[in-house]
Amino acid sequence: MSKKLQDATVADFGNQWTIYKKNESYYGSADCLRDIFGDLCSTDFVAGKKIIDIGSGSGRIVQMLLDCEAEHVIAVEPSKAMDVLKENLASLSSRITPLQITGEKIPSDLQADMVVSLGVLHHIPEPYPVVQAASKALKPGGKILVWLYAQEGNELYLLTFGILRKITTKLSDKTLLSLAAMLNLALDPYLFLCKHFPMPLRKYFLNHIARLNREQRELTIFDQLNPAYAKYYTKTEALNLLKLNGFKDLKIFHRHGYSWTVFGEKE
């Protein structure tokens, strides 16, 4: 069942990134990457390094890493979104190695300095083999940084959108696009309320959603309602994802009260 679910999720994201191709402004910026990294790891660490990005989609994170002066990025993306990535980053192709494979198939001889996987592992039904492959692909002392949906802080969201997802994951992309556009309209009054009242997920909406343009806001909604599989990690689960797969000196950051960024080092 998990293989079928994984294949469906890969297909969902392949379709999504052929609809939403642009990675512009704050959404695709080094500033956004710094926000995700928090105080766990300076993006200055990326400079001059060989980085593996697991789940590269349309190339957004790859672009961020290169903007932070990464020497080379190995972009791992199993879906047809790889064609979008190559198109978006054609001018930087000499600094990118595209691998159209799933994460557990990452070659073990890459000797990378760092692995990042941002917003991806929580969409993989069996993520442990992916994290194990990431460890093997790192040089001794190599770093890993992952970003995951959090269970803590999302209780009300999961109660409402969790129910809605049971329906939306079965909708066609065309129908889901229309729904995302309608929900996007509701964001304007909600953002207004967040500015003046302690609304649920207030920090997330003011520090992230408010910095996106309308198309990126719609993409964010579509992204929440589209994939066949999504897991929201507890703090313990987020730490164990790395701890039980060969990483030490773990640090964790509750980003805007709705997600976890976890940083560690290969043992």
Order of alpha helices (4+ residues) and beta strands (2+ residues): alpha-alpha-beta-alpha-beta-alpha-beta-beta-alpha-beta-alpha-alpha-alpha-alpha-alpha-beta-beta
